[in-house]
Amino acid sequence: ATAQFLSGNTDEATAKFILDNDLDADIFYKSMTKEFVDLMHANGRVVNVWTVDTLEAAEQMLELGVDQITSNILE
């Protein structure tokens, strides 16, 4: 997949839409779960999280296994 679906949700409907449409995931970081990351990776999808503007939040996302982080602050 080369396009990412932007969402604030990691619910079953969002996962199904992403997988059914051969998209990658671009999810608001506060919604991200390890289960969602694992499901996306099991299906060959890339997981990006957005608006990760603290080092603590970035570290949490890396622990969940996300592939990409979008941030407004470089530190």
C-alpha positions in Angstrom: 0.0 0.0 0.0 1.2 3.5 -0.7 -1.7 5.5 0.7 -2.5 5.9 4.4 -6.0 6.1 5.9 -6.1 9.0 8.4 -8.3 8.2 11.5 -8.6 8.8 15.2 -9.8 5.3 15.8 -8.4 1.8 16.0 -11.8 0.1 16.2 -12.7 -3.0 14.2 -14.5 -0.9 11.5 -11.4 1.2 10.9 -9.1 -1.9 10.7 -11.5 -3.6 8.3 -11.6 -0.5 6.0 -7.8 -0.2 6.0 -7.3 -3.9 5.2 -10.2 -4.2 2.7 -8.9 -1.2 0.7 -5.2 -2.1 0.8 -4.2 1.0 2.7 -1.7 1.8 5.4 -2.7 3.3 8.8 -2.2 6.9 9.9 -3.8 7.0 13.4 -4.0 9.7 16.1 -1.4 8.4 18.6 -3.6 8.6 21.7 -5.8 5.9 20.0 -3.0 3.5 19.1 -2.9 0.1 20.7 -0.4 -2.8 20.5 -3.2 -5.0 19.1 -3.9 -2.7 16.3 -0.2 -2.4 15.4 0.2 -6.2 15.5 -2.9 -6.7 13.3 -1.7 -4.2 10.7 1.8 -5.7 10.6 0.4 -9.2 10.3 -1.3 -8.0 7.2 1.8 -6.2 5.8 0.6 -2.7 6.5 2.7 0.3 7.7 1.5 2.1 10.8 2.0 5.8 11.3 0.9 7.9 14.3 0.3 11.6 14.1 0.8 14.6 16.4 3.3 13.0 18.6 4.8 16.1 20.2 6.6 14.8 23.3 9.5 12.5 23.7 7.5 10.4 26.2 4.7 9.9 23.7 7.2 9.0 20.9 8.9 6.5 23.2 5.5 4.9 24.0 4.7 4.7 20.3 8.0 3.0 19.5 7.3 0.5 22.3 4.0 -0.3 20.5 6.0 -1.0 17.3 4.7 1.8 15.1 6.7 2.3 11.9 6.4 6.1 11.5 5.8 9.1 13.7 4.5 12.5 12.6 5.3 15.4 14.9 5.1 19.1 15.0 8.3 19.3 17.2 11.7 18.0 16.4 13.7 17.2 19.5 
